[in-house]
Amino acid sequence: MKALLKYTSLALVILTTTVIQYSFLPHFTVMGIAPNILFILFFTFVFFESNASYFDAILTTFTIGFFIDIFSQFYFGSTIFFLFVLLFLVKTMMHFLQERQEKYFLIYFIALFVTTFTLYSAILDFTTTKSLLIDLLCNTILAIVVFLIYQFLNIRNPKQLRLFS
């Protein structure tokens, strides 16, 4: 029953984020660029999910990639494939940061987010350097806000790195 609630709430969060991303955010852009909250959701989930539960990360990656691909101009499955590559990259980096200290946790989050978002934008969006910098700045600020909200909601157990546990 707990797993059903977990996956149902995760599906509702992804679906709500998708609706906001493709119906609401295109009308509120900064220099023609809207934040990619689906990618931010993907990265936040992958970053905070423990390395032991790959099933949740794979399911979330596939679901978010599926919704991005539905509205994408590229071949169906290209975003899913690339998000799996980024999942592997982030999980590998998190493995090397196993002995991370809490005081540098936000710095790890920002560095990994900037790296993965730059790869994502350069390969799938073909953005120019100027628009990439603006896109990166807007999305990084929003990702930091999501990170801080997650940290605030996770006060009861700050060492726990699991979403929907």
C-alpha positions in Angstrom: 0.0 0.0 0.0 2.9 2.3 0.8 4.5 1.7 -2.6 1.2 2.3 -4.4 0.9 5.7 -2.6 4.5 6.5 -3.4 4.2 5.8 -7.1 0.8 7.4 -7.4 2.1 10.6 -5.8 5.2 10.5 -8.0 3.1 10.1 -11.1 0.9 13.1 -10.1 3.9 15.3 -9.4 5.3 14.4 -12.8 2.0 14.9 -14.6 1.4 18.3 -12.8 4.9 19.4 -13.7 4.4 18.5 -17.3 1.1 20.4 -17.5 2.8 23.5 -15.9 5.9 23.1 -18.2 4.0 23.0 -21.5 0.9 25.1 -20.8 1.8 27.7 -18.3 5.5 28.4 -18.4 5.8 29.3 -22.2 3.8 32.5 -21.4 6.4 33.5 -18.7 9.8 33.6 -20.3 13.0 35.5 -19.6 14.5 36.7 -22.9 12.5 34.0 -24.7 13.6 31.2 -22.4 11.3 29.3 -20.0 12.7 27.2 -17.2 12.8 23.5 -17.8 11.1 22.3 -14.6 10.8 18.7 -15.9 14.6 18.5 -16.1 14.9 20.1 -12.7 12.5 17.5 -11.3 14.5 14.7 -12.9 17.8 16.0 -11.6 16.5 16.7 -8.1 15.0 13.2 -7.9 18.1 11.5 -9.1 20.4 13.6 -6.8 18.4 12.9 -3.7 17.5 9.2 -4.4 19.8 6.7 -2.7 22.1 4.6 -4.8 20.4 1.5 -3.5 17.0 2.1 -5.2 17.8 2.1 -8.9 14.2 1.0 -9.8 12.8 4.3 -8.6 15.4 6.3 -10.5 14.9 4.2 -13.7 11.1 4.6 -13.5 11.2 8.3 -12.9 13.8 8.8 -15.7 11.7 6.9 -18.1 8.4 8.7 -17.1 9.9 12.2 -17.3 11.7 11.4 -20.6 8.5 10.1 -22.0 6.6 13.3 -21.2 9.4 15.4 -22.6 9.5 13.3 -25.8 5.8 13.7 -26.3 6.2 17.5 -26.7 9.7 17.4 -28.2 10.5 18.1 -31.9 13.2 15.3 -31.9 12.8 11.6 -32.5 10.7 9.8 -29.9 13.0 8.2 -27.4 16.0 10.5 -27.8 15.3 12.3 -24.6 14.6 9.1 -22.7 17.9 7.7 -23.9 19.9 10.9 -23.0 18.2 11.1 -19.6 19.4 7.6 -18.9 22.9 8.6 -19.9 22.6 11.5 -17.4 21.2 9.2 -14.7 24.3 7.0 -15.1 26.6 10.1 -15.0 25.0 11.5 -11.9 24.9 8.2 -10.0 28.5 7.6 -10.9 29.5 11.0 -9.6 27.4 10.5 -6.5 29.2 7.2 -5.9 32.5 9.1 -5.9 31.1 11.7 -3.5 30.0 9.0 -1.1 31.8 10.6 1.8 30.3 14.0 1.1 30.0 16.5 3.9 26.8 18.3 4.6 28.3 21.7 4.4 29.3 21.2 0.7 26.1 19.5 -0.3 24.6 22.5 -2.1 27.9 23.0 -4.0 27.8 19.4 -5.2 24.2 19.9 -6.3 25.0 23.0 -8.2 28.1 21.6 -9.9 26.3 18.4 -11.0 23.2 20.3 -12.1 25.2 22.8 -14.2 27.2 20.0 -15.8 24.2 17.8 -16.6 22.0 20.7 -17.8 24.7 22.0 -20.0 25.1 18.6 -21.6 21.3 18.3 -21.9 20.9 21.7 -23.5 23.9 21.3 -25.9 22.9 17.9 -27.2 19.1 18.1 -27.2 18.3 21.8 -27.5 21.1 23.0 -29.8 21.1 26.3 -28.0 23.5 29.1 -28.8 26.1 30.2 -26.2 24.2 33.4 -25.2 20.8 31.7 -24.8 22.5 28.7 -23.1 24.0 31.0 -20.4 20.6 32.7 -19.8 18.9 29.3 -19.8 21.5 27.9 -17.4 21.2 30.8 -15.1 17.4 30.7 -14.9 17.3 26.9 -14.4 20.1 26.9 -11.9 18.3 29.5 -9.8 15.1 27.5 -9.9 17.0 24.3 -9.1 18.6 25.9 -6.1 15.1 27.0 -4.9 13.8 23.4 -5.3 16.9 22.1 -3.5 16.3 24.4 -0.6 12.6 23.6 -0.4 13.5 19.9 -0.3 16.0 20.5 2.4 13.5 22.5 4.4 10.9 19.7 4.1 13.5 17.1 5.0 14.3 18.7 8.4 13.1 15.7 10.4 16.0 13.6 9.1 18.7 15.6 7.3 20.9 12.6 6.5 18.0 10.9 4.6 18.3 11.3 0.9 15.1 9.6 -0.3 12.1 11.3 -1.9 8.7 9.9 -1.1 10.0 7.5 1.6 
